[in-house]
């Protein structure tokens, strides 16, 4: 039970945490993977190598310590992380392992400063957070399993179709090996996929956005090849190079708290690069009967890397859809609704529903920060801007 004394003690350690920085979380991961190497089959080791996961964990610990007496502030982040955990099939007993290594990390790094009172407070604080995640994730697992076509744990799927969408993006359509139905999903959600890349020591689990509307029979993801990025492209490049039609993979049920929310108001979808995948799922879902005004804005390096261009153009026949594309290179002169350079919303601000629309963003973090700043500058309220971040949780 977390007491006021525990809360005060945890808050008092914030300066110590801040001075240590990511050294705490780097030490934690090194310690945990040394003593529990089986967890390397669960965690994204590429994010360990790049430093993104230790940085994300440190920021999460610091945020938790700061708001430990007002956890409602963290509700959005907690839900986003819980959904991501379910796509890794994180189980309740793994929280005890993580908690043990967190406490031992603090003991080893803080030395004599890690008093019995601090140990007790952080033990209670961690247990409170673990209990929250265990409850939320347990409910998500049960809810998925109870739905038509739902399941718990990893389920085997076969690649029914592999299709090139552009210079760098390939789509993979999966059907269940057991021949059953698959649970529906909300447009914008993602799948957790587990594979074992060639000549690789560990299983690897990654998340990819679903790229078309739910149909109850199959799933489709659209994956970008990561040129020259050995660390971040382990699974993406393996899918491109080694997975063929007829091969099997393991999937977790769809997850993610970023998704289209049906409201009687205009919708603006904004993406860059492979961030168009959840937007494509939203467009395909909306094409089944939405009466809303829809705007789709996409940024891309060049025409060769523009996935689903013809498909989106065809949706104008069934949707009240206005779409614009920004191309960094190779933009044709005088092309209708194709602009050169970076996306500048001021170029079309007079047609956008700035006062009442919902805005959905997906793409590299730098791009979304750039677009969000423009939207706020144009008067769009923060609560109407929704976004998805690839990789460890971040806010901006």
N, C-alpha and C positions, 0 to 999 in steps of 0.2 A: 504494500500500500504506500503510495507516494504521499509524504507528509509535507507540510510547509517548510520544515527544516530541510528536508531533501531538496525542495525547490530552491530555497535560498542558497544551499551549498552548491548545487549545480550552476546556478547563475553566477556565483562567485568565482567559478573556474573558467568562465568565458575568456578573460584576459590571458589565462595560461594557454588555453586552446588556440587563441588567436596568435600568440607568440610562437607556438610550435608549428602552426600552419599544417600543410599537407604532409609533413613528416610523420604526423600521428597516423594518418590513414595509409600512407605508404608502408609504414612499419606494421600496421595491422594486417594489410593484405599479405605482405611477405610472411608474417608469422602464421596466418591462417592457412595459406597454401603450403607451407612447410609441414605443418602438423596435420592438415586435412587436405591432401592433394586431390582427393576425389572431387572436391568442389571446383577444380579446374574444368570439369566437364559441365559445370553449370554457369560459371561466370564468363563473361566476354573477356578473354585474355588479351585481345587486341586493345581494348580500352585500358587495360592495365599497362600495356607497353607504352601507350601514348600519354599516359598520365591523366586521361579524362575521368576514369572511374575514381581514383583517389581524390581528385579535386572535387568531384560531385559529392562523394561521401562526406568529405570534410565540410562542405557547404551545408549539407543536410544536417550533420551533427551540430554545427554552429547555430543553424536556424532552430533546431529543436531545443537546444539549451536556452536560446534567447526567448522563445515563445512557450516554454514548458508550462507556464501558468495560464496560457490562453491558446490552446491547441486549435481552436476554430480557425485561427489565422492560417494554419497549415493544411486545412482540409483539402484544398485543391491539389497540393503537392502530394499529400498522403494517398489520395485516390489514384493519381497518375502513377505513382510508384507501385501501389498495390496491383494495378492492372498489369504493369510491366512484370512484376513478380510472378503473376499467374501464367504469363506466357513462357516463363522459365520453369514452371512447375515447382516453385519454391514450396517447401513443406514446413510444418510447424516445428519439427525437431531440429531443423537447420538454424532456427533462431537461437537456440541454446548454444550452438557452436559459435555463431557470430558473437553472441554476448560474452562468452568466455574469453575469446581472443581480444575483444574490445577492452574488457577490464584488465587483462594481462598486459595489453599494449600500454594502457595508461600507467600501470604499475611500473613497467620497465622504463618508460620514458620520463615519468615525473619523479621517480625515485622516492626520497623521503617526503617530498611534497604530497605524495599520494597517501594521505592519511586514512585511517579506518573510516572516518566520517565521510570522506570523499568517496571511498570505495562503496560504502553502503548507499550513499545518495545516487551515484551513477548506476549501481546495480538495480535500484528501485526504478530509476528513470528509464533505463533500457528496458526493463521488464514491462513497464507501462506501454512503451512504444511497440514492443514486440507483440503484446497482447492485442493492441489495436490492429496491427497488420494481420496477425493470425486470424482475428475475427472477420475482418473485411475480406481477406483472401479466401477463407473457408466459405464464406457466403457466396463469393463469386464462383468458386469451384462447384458448389452445390447447385447454384442457379443455372450454370451452363449444362450440368449433367441432367437436370430435370427437364430441359427444353427438348422439343422434337429434334432429333438428330444430334443431341448433345452428348458429351462424354467427359470423363475425367482422365488426367494423365495424358501421355503421348499416344497418338493413334496413327497407324500406318496408312499412308496415302500413296497413290501411284500417279506419276506424271502422265496425264492424258494428252497434253498438248504443250509444245514448246514453240513459241512464235516470236520472231524478231519484230520489234516495234519501231526501232530507230537505230542509229549508229551505235549507241551504247546500251540500249534497254531491250531486254527480252522478257516476255511474259511466260509464266508457267501455270498451267491449269492442273489442279489436283483433284482426284476422285478417291473416295475411301476404298481401301483394299477389301474391307468386309462387305462392300456393296450397299451399305445403309445410307440413310439420309445424312445431311450435315446441318448443324445448327445455323440459323440465320444470324446476321450481324448487322450492326449499324454502319452506314457509310462513313468512312473515316477511320474505322478500326483496323487492326493489324493481326497477322498470324505469327505465332512463334514456331519456327521450323528448326528441327535438329538434324544435323548431318555429321558425318565424320570424313572431312576432306582427306584426299590422298596424301600419304606421307606426313600425316599430322598426328600428334600425340594424343590429342583430346577430342571428345565430342565438342561440337560448336553449336550454340543456339543463337539465332538471330531473329529479329522482328522485321517483317515487311508488310507495308500497307496493302490491304485488299484493293484491287484496281477495277472492279466492276460491281454491279449490284448483286445482292444476295439472290440465290435461286434454289436453295435447299438441296442441291445435288453435287455441287463442286465449288472450289475456291480458285481464285486467280490472283497471283501477285505479279508485279512487273519490276524487275531488278536491274539496276544499273551496274555495268561493269566498271570497276574502279581501276582505271589506268594508272600504272606506276605507284599504286598504293598497296604495298604488300601487307601492311599491318591491318588496315581497315577493310581490305578487299578479300580476306581469306575465304569467307563463305560466298560472297557475291560472285567472285571470279570462279570459284568451284562450281557454282550452279551453271554459269555460262559455259565453262569448259568441259565439265565432266558429267553433268546430269542430263540425261536424254529421256525421250518419251519411253515409258515402260518402267523406268527406274522408280524405286521407292524411297520415301522420306518419312519422317515422323513429324506430326503437327500437334500443337496445342489448340484448343478452341480459340476463336477470335476474342480479342481483348482491346482495351484502350478507352480512355475517357474523352478523347477528342473525336467528335462525330457530329454530323449534321443534326440540328435540332429543328423540327418542324414548327414554324411560326408563320403567321400571316403577315409577312413583311418581305421586302426584297432581299436577295442573297447575293453576296459578292465573294467569289472564290478566287484566291490569289496564290499562285505557285511559282516555283522556279525549279528548273532541272527535273529530277525524278520526284520532286515534291508534288508533281501532278497526279501521282497514283491515287491518293485518297480523294482528290478532287474529281478524278474520273469516276470513282465509285459513287460520289455524290451526284454527279451529273447523270449517270445511268439510272440511279434511283429516282431522281427528280423527273426523269423522262417518262416514268411510269404513271404520271398524272398530276404533277405540280402545276399550279396556276400562278405561282410567284414569278415576279420579274427576276431574272438571273443574269449575272454578269460574271464572265470568266476571264481573268487576266493571267497571262503566263509569260514568264521570262525564260529565255533559252539562249545558248551560245550561238547556235547556227541552225539553219533549216534541217540539216542532217541529223541533229540531235533532238528534233521536235517530235516526241512520241504522241500518238493518237490525234494528230492534227486533222486528218480527214474525218475521223470518227466524231470529233467535237463539231466540225463544220456541219456534219450531217444532222446533229442534234437540233440545229436551228429549225428544222422542219417540225419537230415535236415539242419544242420548248420555247418559251418567251426568253430567248437567250441572245445576249450580246457578248461577243468575245473579241479580245484584243491580245496580240502577241508582241513582245519586245524581243528582238534578236540583236545580240552583241555584234555579230558578224554576219554578213551575207543577206541583210534585209533587202528585198527587192524594192526598187524605186516605185513610188505611187501605188504600192499594194494596199488593198483595202484592209483597214484595221491591223496593219503590221507596222510597227514602229522600230526605229533603230536605237541601239544603245541600251542603257539601264532603264528599268521601269520607273517612270516618273508619273505619278498619279495626277499631278497638276495638269498634264496634257489632256486628260479626259474627265477632270473633276466635275465639269458641268453636267455630265450625264450620270454620275454615280449617285446612289441613294445615301448620301453622307449623313443625313439627319435621322434616318430610320432603318437602314439596312444592317444585316448581320454580315460580318466579314470573317472569312476563314482563311488562314494562312498556313502554308506548308512549304518548306524548302530549307536551305542552309540557314543556320542561326543568324549569320551576318545579314542575309537578305531579309529575313523576317524582322530584325531590328530596324533595318532601313525602311521597310514598308510600314511598320507600326508607327515609327516616328512621323512619317508622312501622313498617315491616317489621323493621328492625334492632332497634328498641325492643321488638318483640314476640318477639325471639329468632331471627329468620330469619337464617341465615348468608349473608354477602355473596356467596359463590360460587354460591348458588342464586337470585340476583337478576340477571336478564338484561334489558337495555334497548336501545331504539333511539332515536337522536337525529336529528331533522330538521335539515338544514343542515350547516354546518361541524362537524367532530368536536369534541365536548366530553366531558369526564369530570366526574363528580360523586360 
